[in-house]
Amino acid sequence: MKKLLSGIALVLTFIIFSGSFGPVLAVNDEFDDPEDDVVSQNEAYDDLLNETPADAPQVTGTAYLLFDAQSGQVLMGRNLDQPLEPAGVTKLMTELLALENLELDDTITVTADMYITIPEDFVTLGITEGEEVTVHDMIYAALLQSANDACMALAIKTSGSETAFISKMNTRARELGCTATTFTSG
């Protein structure tokens, strides 16, 4: 414990004497003067999104966001406002809504509308009409196998129809702050 306290004291002493306090963040825009040593929150946000630190991981995706949930601060990102196909986000939203609205031990009785519209080249479980599968197993199939028929079964079990589920997805996206996200069928 004594060594730990000595180490902390040494680091604090170094910081104090080196003057390495980092930028001061101004909360009020009236202090936003790019020519001074005060960095406004807007400047910090823009700087983080327009600069790539030397030690940043190489991200090959078209768009990404690194967000510190504890502080609410966007750390870095690329193409944040570029409209993109939601791909896996659709499955995540499906699972979120299923977990929020269904019990894991609920049973889904498979109907043809849960798989008939899935294109042949998409990943599926191969569920058949009349089959009974738990919500728990459908969620695992959707998450681990990316099974599109499992997602459709969860959607229909949650909302009664694909159209009603899409509406629920868009409502939930807005509640989560995803104001530029729109889910559609097809």
Residue pairs with C-beta under 8 A, 6 or more apart in sequence:
14 20
15 21
23 37
23 38
23 39
23 44
24 37
24 38
24 39
25 38
25 39
25 40
25 41
25 44
26 32
26 38
26 39
26 40
26 41
27 41
29 40
29 42
31 38
31 40
32 40
32 42
32 43
34 43
39 47
45 74
48 74
48 75
48 76
49 74
49 76
49 77
49 78
49 80
51 76
52 76
53 76
56 76
59 78
61 78
62 78
62 79
62 82
62 84
63 77
63 78
63 79
63 80
63 82
63 84
64 77
64 78
64 79
65 74
65 76
65 77
65 80
66 74
66 75
66 76
66 77
67 73
67 74
67 75
68 74
68 75
81 180
83 180
86 93
86 181
86 183
88 146
89 181
90 151
90 169
90 183
91 142
91 143
91 146
91 151
93 169
93 172
93 173
93 183
94 142
94 151
94 154
94 155
94 165
94 169
95 139
95 142
95 143
95 151
95 154
96 172
97 154
97 155
97 158
97 165
97 168
97 169
97 172
98 135
98 138
98 139
98 154
98 155
98 157
98 158
99 139
101 158
102 135
102 154
102 157
102 158
103 135
104 134
104 135
104 136
104 139
105 134
105 135
105 136
106 134
106 135
106 157
107 132
107 133
107 134
107 135
108 114
108 132
108 133
108 134
108 135
108 138
108 153
108 154
108 157
109 130
109 131
109 132
110 127
110 128
110 129
110 130
110 131
110 132
110 133
110 153
111 129
111 156
112 129
113 152
113 156
113 161
113 162
114 127
114 149
114 152
114 153
114 156
115 124
115 127
115 128
115 149
115 152
115 153
117 152
117 162
118 124
118 148
118 149
118 152
122 148
123 145
123 146
123 147
123 148
124 147
124 148
124 149
124 150
125 141
125 145
125 147
125 149
125 150
126 149
127 133
127 149
127 150
127 153
133 153
135 154
135 157
138 150
138 153
138 154
138 157
139 150
139 154
141 147
141 150
142 150
142 151
142 154
152 162
155 162
155 165
156 162
156 165
158 165
158 168
159 165
159 167
159 168
162 185
163 185
166 183
166 184
166 185
169 183
170 181
170 182
170 183
173 181
173 182
173 183
